[in-house]
Amino acid sequence: METIYTESEIDKVAAAVIAKAPNKTLLFRAPMGAGKTTLIKAIAKNLGVSDAGNSPTFGIVNEYQNENGELLAYHFDFYRLNDETEALDMGLEDYLNQDVYIFIEWPEKIESFLPLDSSEIEIEIIDIHTRRIKLKE
């Protein structure tokens, strides 16, 4: 899947990602400010998350639940990791072994530990309002 979109079309793009991704582990590769968190929040909303909350920028992991409190997804932001073993120290393997969506920003920071059955999502900045997304299935 490859498409060009603006923020006003984000819900449509999020629904397409859910429909076309062959698995629940999604790796988001993009430069700073490309809209990774915005897209992840839109995907979470499409999955039925009751409140996508704040960006995980000040933490490493956010947990997303539906209105009944059922766990739907984990959202990792590994930007501030200094060493990939820090992800293991926080229990990454336990998170990855659950049957929920896993959204990973900055996956290059934990390259050695990424599941083989992950789907790669690249976001390219075209201009201030426009992005290109590529979902490698």
N, C-alpha and C positions, 0 to 999 in steps of 0.2 A: 504494500500500500504506500502510495506517495501522493501527497496533496499539498496545496498552498492554501493558507487560511489567514483570517484576521481574528482578533479576540472575540468579535461578535459571532463567529462561527465555531467557537470552542466546544460547545455542547455537541454539535454534530460530529466534530472530529473525535471527541472523547467516546461517543457511541460507536464510531467506526473502529477505533482502537480496540474496544472491548469485543466487538463482533469478529475482528480479524486476527487478534492475537491468539496463537495456538496454545498458549499456556498462561499461567497467572503471575509469573515473575517477569516484570517489565523493567528494563534498564534504560534510563534516560540519559542520553549523551548530547550535550549542548553547551555552548558557552554561557558564562554568567549573564543573566538578564534575558535569556532566550524564551523564558516562559515555562520552564519545566514544572515548577510548583503550581502554576496556574492550570496547566494541562492535567496534572495529577489530581488537583482539587475537582476539576470537571469530570474526570473519570470516576473519582470517588462518589460524586453526586449522582452520576448515572448508575452506579452500582447500588444506590440506596443509602448511602452514608447520611446520617441525620445532621451532622455538623462537621464539615471538613476542617474547621478550626484554623489555626494560624500556621504559618510556614514553620517547618521543623528547623529553620536556620539556627536557632539557639539551642537545639537539642540534636540528638542523632536520630531518634525514631519517634514517630507519631503513630498512634493506634486509631483506626477508624472503625466505628460501629454503626449499625443501623439503629432505628428508633427503639427497637426491642432490646438493645444492648448486645446484640450478637456481633462478634468480631468479623469484619469483612476484609480488612487490609492493614498492612504495615507500610509506612512511608519512611524510608531512610534517606537522610541527607549526609553523605560522607565527606562533604567539602572540607571540614575542619580536621579530619583524621590526619595524624602525622605519620602513622605506620599502619599497614593493613591488619596487623595482629590485634590492634585495638578493637576491631570489629569482632574478632573471636572472643576477646575479653568481655565484651558486652553481651555475649550469647547469640551471635549471629546464626549459628547452626540451628539453635532451637527455634528461632523465628522462621528460618527457611524450611523447616520440617513440618510446618503447619499448612493445612489446606485452605489458605486465604490468599488474596492478592498481595503481592510484594512489589512495591514501587521503590526503585533505587536511583537516587540522584548521585552523580559523580561515581559511577561504578568502576571507573579506572583506578580509584583509590583502593579497591579491594579485588582487583583482577584475579588473583589466585584463588579466591573463594567463591566466585560467581557460579551458580548452578549452570550446568551444560544446557539445560532445557529453558533458558531464558530467551525472551524476545527483546531485541534491540530496537530502541526508538531514537532516531536522530532528529534534532530540531535545529534548523538553520535559520538565522536571522536574515531576511531579505531586505527589510527596511524597518523603520520604527514601529509600523503597524502590522507588518506581514511576516509570516513564518512559513517554512516548508518543513513538513514532517515526513519522515521515511520510517516505516515499520518493516523491519526485516523479519519475515515469518520463518 
